[in-house]
């Protein structure tokens, strides 16, 4: 016993040590996953900013290319005149660029004022017209630039300005006139922006980000929105942002250089319009051409991940990783604890089996010794009187019955373990079954001078059972009551009643005694194989510890159940519930009742 306790201590000590180590690993994993999440968050932000820079580059290149392609060369203007030059340039331009702008106009300084020429998008001809009322702030800004005065901020957020330069000897390029391009917002919203977002922010045709384009600062004017209304405006919750179009008065306006290193008041470097030195857009020879700029407030592209934010996305991944790692650690601990528990149960079962072997050996030795002694006396003619001979015969019979009972118990246990606790089932009358079980135990009851009280409810339905196996189970319960339940009272009660529940009709058979009962600490083990209570061992009551385990297996094989209640010193009851036979067999209930 001390050795078993020592083994149990070391087993659970090992589990405790493993739990402690898993706790240390869990803390380290929590820190490592946190560090990995921080690095992943930074990587995602940098990657997103790089993608937005690509969106800005392509968007600016497309706008700049369309605007620059509309500006005629100074030589063409001098040779053909302004109107003819713009008409010829527009004829080439509209073949590939007609969808981006809804209006193109030309502002020309004339007599100290700015003349406004509207371009007919169908014929390509310029015609003098009045300045649109909504473009007055643009006219005022251009006029201020002519005089060198402070440029007032424009309020139009869709008009791009593109100056045309003429080179004058000794002074370099000078602004002569300005092309004004009014962006078609429908084209930008429905075609241009979705295509760019899908190209740079999408995967497999799916964009994982909500996007929003606004003009100016607070209050910003909404230009484009690709976010569900339920998620609200992006605003300050953006994961990243980038400027798409620089506006006058912004960081790229007349007061300072544009963020990308270009300029507006003078020609840029020769490679502005192409990816290589000396080449223009689409491989044309480079010309001195500035970038277009918004006359009003600049545009900003704001994006936010559909998960709510990159923070939420990383946090979700962190929680998932923590859950997986924590689950694995818990699985390891649970597996080891289960293995230890099963090994302890196996060890306990082995100890019970050893106790069973010792008990069976003792049970076999006692009757065999008595039988051999009685036979020796009879053979040696030591019993001279008929009464002595009869007494020895009774001893041999009693001990032989004990041996038979022991062998039957072992065989029944082996059958139950092999899944053959019962054989063929047939309708059986409960009253007849109880009567046969009592008859088998009557000799033991008369010897113990016990009163057997039987209460059978009239009209009980038949049960579908293996009669021999079930009679053996009932007899086992009655014999246990006779062995252990007669210490305080020589009364044993057997009753049978019909019950009904959601599963159908059934019969309950109860065997009760008023003996000393089952100690509370032993009640949870009474159905364990090889288990015998302390009092049974101390009183040297004949038994193997297999009876109640066999009873439980037989009852459960019938689809029934067994329960008990025991109040030490008052009463002990075992109740067996067996399902009733199907209705067509109910007529057999009267048989043997």
Protein Blocks (a to p, Z undefined) as FASTA:
>chain_A
ZZmmmmmmmmmmmmmmmmmmmmmmmmmmmmmmmmmmmmmmmmmmmmmmmmmmmmmmmmmm
mmmmmmmmmpccfklmmmnojklmmmmmmmmmmmmmmmmpgbdcddddeehiacdddddf
knopacdddddfklmmmmmmmmmmmnopacdddfbfkbccdddddddehkapadfbdcdd
dddfklmmmmmmmmmmmmmmggehiafbdcdddedjdddddfbdcbdfklopfklmpfbd
cdfbdcehiamlmkbccfkopafkbccdfklmpcbehiaeehiacddddddddfbdcddd
ddddfklpaklmmmmmmmmmmmmmmmmmmmmmmmmmmmmmmmmmmmmmmmmmmmmmmmmm
mmmmmmmmmmmmmmmmmmnomambfklmmmmmmmmmmmmmmmmmmmmmmmmmmmmmnopa
bccdddddfklmmmmmmmmmmmmmmmnopacdddddehiacddddfklmmmmmmmmmmmm
mmmmmmmoccdcddddddddfkopcdddddddfbebjafklmmmmmpghiacfklmmnop
acehlmmmmmmmmmmmnopacdddddehiaccdddddddddfklmmmmmgoZZ
